[in-house]
Amino acid sequence: MSSTSDRPLPRFAAVPSSRPGRLLRLGGIAAGIAGGVVTDGLRQLAQGRRPGLPELLLAPAQAMRLASGLAGLRGAAMKLGQMLSLDPGLVLPKEAAALLAQLQEAAPPMPPPQLERVLARAWGAGWRARFKTFEMRPFAAASIGQMHRAETLDGQRLAIKVQYPGVRASIDSDVDNIAALLRLPGLLPREMDISPLLSAAKAQLHAEADYAAEAAQLSAFGDFLRNDPRFVVPTPVTALSTPEVLAMAFVDSRPIASLATAEPTRRDAAMTALIELTLRELFVFGAMQTDPNPGNFRVTPDGGRIVLLDFGAVRPIAPELQAAFRALLAAGLDADRAASRTAMQTIGYFDAATAPRHQDAIVEMFLRAMAPLRQRGPYDFARQDLLAELRDRGLALGLDRDLMHVPPADTLFLHRKIGGLYLLATQLRAKVDCAACVAPYRA
């Protein structure tokens, strides 16, 4: 969640909060897509073409219909769409991911009367008496909740995240219904088993919808980074926080993208700090914030400190997984294909049943991705096309219908974070001595 408004929000739209209402909305989305497919198919037949079902399902009009429908639902339906749209090709074909890409935009905020009812349930009917001011118009709205500015009677400025009604209760049914949409013919191989990934998505979404748990993560990361002057973590306000409302200190900040026009040393330092933080999360803290949305990384007005936001997507990293990634890091730094293959199979990138050619392709992707970490001296992200190359390789794998193995959810969430950092470093045109960053963690 951003701490200031960076772009206009869509118009208010009520959030369907009952399970029947959400199911009805999803049914309407599916029916609209089906109707669009029939209409487009008849039109193309009239023009002498014989379109295939995948082509019709993935047409721009159907993408717009699905994206706008999921954005209107908010909650797990929209969040899962966002997660899948960032897939690098290892699970979804590129057309299916593109179909969901529009969900990275802001969600429509709920109207003030609905917001009033949510806050009355959380704080009681006289909740306004606890504040000097409370801005009913949110300054940010996302998949699970929206952000409001407020000021307490004693003058403390707060950012308050309010969860959309019905989100927590509808997570499992939303994910199941989206899975049904993904099973439309032509989107996924019929034999591909994505049920472990969907189960992990449900668990992750339940965690993200528990604002009491997020408040605890804010405190934990605040303690972890207390002595690192490069970072600011907002302090939670326990007295005003509930499982559906999270209150925290408001921190003045601006988008981290604003560093793209700053002097090179400042953007290089910021990107170095974020890469080092991710490594510390993985190898020291044993917990990682896995949402790479650039809105979760902001900077103080002077650009000197990074403000870290949104700790709902924190995943624990077990000691055995830390050890496995440490072994994989060492193998990648040595460009050792045999050791890399062994470590990757241990982690679950593939299993013994995976075809050797697929194993080879995945190992080669990994070794190519390790290039910035093997280079001595600063790696210039602006002058490299590594991210595009890796995306193309991943998409090529995703299009190979013979590859049925889906990596473990923990690995996919970790790659989601790393991929987001690669993209941010490229956007900031940063130069980072990645080899120096990883040196302390080599096995």
Sequence and secondary structure as in RCSB ss.txt:
>XXXX:A:sequence
MSSTSDRPLPRFAAVPSSRPGRLLRLGGIAAGIAGGVVTDGLRQLAQGRRPGLPELLLAPAQAMRLASGLAGLRG
AAMKLGQMLSLDPGLVLPKEAAALLAQLQEAAPPMPPPQLERVLARAWGAGWRARFKTFEMRPFAAASIGQMHRA
ETLDGQRLAIKVQYPGVRASIDSDVDNIAALLRLPGLLPREMDISPLLSAAKAQLHAEADYAAEAAQLSAFGDFL
RNDPRFVVPTPVTALSTPEVLAMAFVDSRPIASLATAEPTRRDAAMTALIELTLRELFVFGAMQTDPNPGNFRVT
PDGGRIVLLDFGAVRPIAPELQAAFRALLAAGLDADRAASRTAMQTIGYFDAATAPRHQDAIVEMFLRAMAPLRQ
RGPYDFARQDLLAELRDRGLALGLDRDLMHVPPADTLFLHRKIGGLYLLATQLRAKVDCAACVAPYRA
>XXXX:A:secstr
  SS  S          SHHHHHHHHHHHHHHHHHHHHHHHHHHHHTT    HHHHHTSHHHHHHHHHHHHHH H
HHHHHHHHHHT  SSSS HHHHHHHGGGGS      HHHHHHHHHHHH TTGGGGEEEE SS SEE SSEEEEEE
EETT  EEEEEEE TTTGGGHHHHHHHHHHHHTSTTTS TT   HHHHHHHHHHHHHHT HHHHHHHHHHHHHHT
TT TTEE   B GGG  SSEEEEE    EEGGGGGGS HHHHHHHHHHHHHHHHHIIIIISEEE    GGGEEE 
TTS SEEE   TTEEE  HHHHHHHHHHHHHHHTT HHHHHHHHHHHTSS TTS HHHHHHHHHHHHHHTHHHHS
SS EEGGG  HHHHHHHHHHHHHH TT      HHHHHHHHHHHHHHHHHHHHT EE HHHHHGGG  
